[in-house]
Amino acid sequence: HVQLVESGGGSVEAGGSLRLSCVASESTYRSGCMGWYREAPGQAREGIASIDSDGSTTYIDSVKDRFTISRDNTKNTLYLQMNSLSPEDTAKYYCSAVDFDESPPGGACTAQEAVFFGRWGQGTQVTVS
């Protein structure tokens, strides 16, 4: 059973940066569309970024120009570089993925759909003060 494992979260001051990573537990796992979503206390889950197998990316407006999603298929790893962090970014961050031989829910690999992808990890906490 493939698991996604996130790391890189932590506490940072406003204006700071963090880089999240997400690796699949099995090296043979192949993913198609991948993404990141976050969940803050008392708020709904929010898809924030996606990246398709061809490298095309989408972001929600509130993180665009501050966050960068990327992937290294040779390492089976997904990244989220987060710059200019603000307290509003405080949340638990999850990576998610669609298996390579499947289509994303709704048919499009978009940031908003990241909460609905078929696989996700246990999350990593990001706290900005």
C-alpha positions as CSV (number, residue, x, y, z in Angstrom):
1,H,0.0,0.0,0.0
2,V,1.6,3.2,-1.2
3,Q,1.8,6.0,1.4
4,L,2.8,9.6,0.9
5,V,5.0,11.1,3.6
6,E,5.4,14.8,4.1
7,S,8.2,16.6,5.9
8,G,9.6,20.1,6.2
9,G,7.0,21.8,8.3
10,G,7.8,23.9,11.3
11,S,7.5,27.2,13.0
12,V,8.7,30.4,11.2
13,E,8.3,34.1,11.6
14,A,6.2,36.1,9.2
15,G,8.1,36.8,6.0
16,G,10.1,33.6,6.3
17,S,10.3,30.5,4.1
18,L,9.8,26.8,4.3
19,R,10.2,24.0,1.9
20,L,7.9,21.0,2.2
21,S,8.7,17.6,0.7
22,C,6.5,14.6,0.0
23,V,7.9,11.2,-0.9
24,A,6.1,8.1,-1.9
25,S,6.8,5.1,0.3
26,E,7.3,2.8,-2.7
27,S,10.0,3.7,-5.2
28,T,8.0,2.0,-8.0
29,Y,4.9,4.2,-7.5
30,R,4.1,6.4,-10.4
31,S,1.9,9.4,-9.9
32,G,0.2,11.6,-12.4
33,C,-1.3,14.8,-11.1
34,M,-0.1,15.8,-7.7
35,G,-0.9,18.6,-5.3
36,W,-0.9,20.2,-1.9
37,Y,-3.8,21.2,0.2
38,R,-4.0,22.6,3.7
39,E,-6.3,22.6,6.6
40,A,-6.4,25.2,9.3
41,P,-8.4,24.8,12.6
42,G,-12.0,25.5,12.1
43,Q,-11.7,25.9,8.3
44,A,-12.4,23.7,5.3
45,R,-9.6,22.0,3.5
46,E,-8.2,24.2,0.8
47,G,-6.4,22.9,-2.3
48,I,-3.5,25.4,-3.0
49,A,-1.3,24.0,-5.7
50,S,-1.1,21.3,-8.3
51,I,1.4,19.9,-10.8
52,D,0.7,17.6,-13.6
53,S,2.9,14.8,-15.0
54,D,4.0,17.2,-17.8
55,G,5.1,19.8,-15.2
56,S,2.2,22.3,-15.7
57,T,1.2,24.0,-12.5
58,T,-1.8,25.8,-11.0
59,Y,-2.1,27.8,-7.8
60,I,-4.9,29.5,-5.9
61,D,-4.6,33.3,-5.9
62,S,-3.6,33.6,-2.3
63,V,-0.4,31.7,-2.7
64,K,0.5,32.5,-6.3
65,D,3.8,34.3,-6.6
66,R,4.7,33.2,-3.1
67,F,4.6,29.4,-3.3
68,T,6.2,27.1,-5.9
69,I,5.2,23.5,-6.5
70,S,7.7,21.2,-8.2
71,R,8.4,17.5,-8.6
72,D,11.4,15.3,-9.1
73,N,10.1,12.1,-10.7
74,T,13.5,10.4,-10.4
75,K,13.2,10.7,-6.6
76,N,9.5,10.2,-6.5
77,T,9.3,13.5,-4.6
78,L,7.0,16.5,-4.6
79,Y,8.0,19.8,-3.2
80,L,6.4,23.0,-2.1
81,Q,8.6,26.1,-1.7
82,M,6.8,28.6,0.5
83,N,8.1,32.2,0.6
84,S,6.8,35.4,2.3
85,L,4.8,33.4,4.7
86,S,2.1,35.1,6.8
87,P,0.1,34.0,9.8
88,E,-2.8,33.2,7.5
89,D,-0.7,30.4,6.0
90,T,-0.7,28.6,9.4
91,A,-2.2,25.2,8.7
92,K,-1.5,21.5,8.4
93,Y,-0.2,20.8,4.9
94,Y,-0.9,17.6,3.0
95,C,0.4,16.3,-0.3
96,S,-2.0,14.4,-2.5
97,A,-1.6,12.4,-5.7
98,V,-3.5,10.7,-8.5
99,D,-2.2,7.4,-9.7
100,F,-0.5,7.6,-13.1
101,D,-3.2,5.5,-14.8
102,E,-6.1,7.4,-13.4
103,S,-7.6,10.8,-14.2
104,P,-8.0,13.6,-11.6
105,P,-11.5,14.1,-10.1
106,G,-13.3,16.4,-12.4
107,G,-10.9,15.6,-15.2
108,A,-8.5,18.5,-14.6
109,C,-5.3,18.7,-12.6
110,T,-6.0,21.9,-10.7
111,A,-5.1,23.3,-7.3
112,Q,-8.7,23.4,-6.0
113,E,-9.0,19.7,-6.8
114,A,-6.0,18.7,-4.7
115,V,-8.3,17.9,-1.8
116,F,-10.0,15.2,-3.8
117,F,-7.0,13.3,-5.1
118,G,-7.0,9.6,-4.3
119,R,-3.9,9.5,-2.2
120,W,-2.7,11.8,0.6
121,G,-0.2,11.8,3.4
122,Q,-0.4,12.4,7.1
123,G,0.4,16.1,6.8
124,T,3.0,18.4,8.2
125,Q,2.3,21.4,10.4
126,V,3.3,24.9,9.4
127,T,3.0,27.7,12.0
128,V,3.7,31.3,11.1
129,S,3.9,33.9,13.8
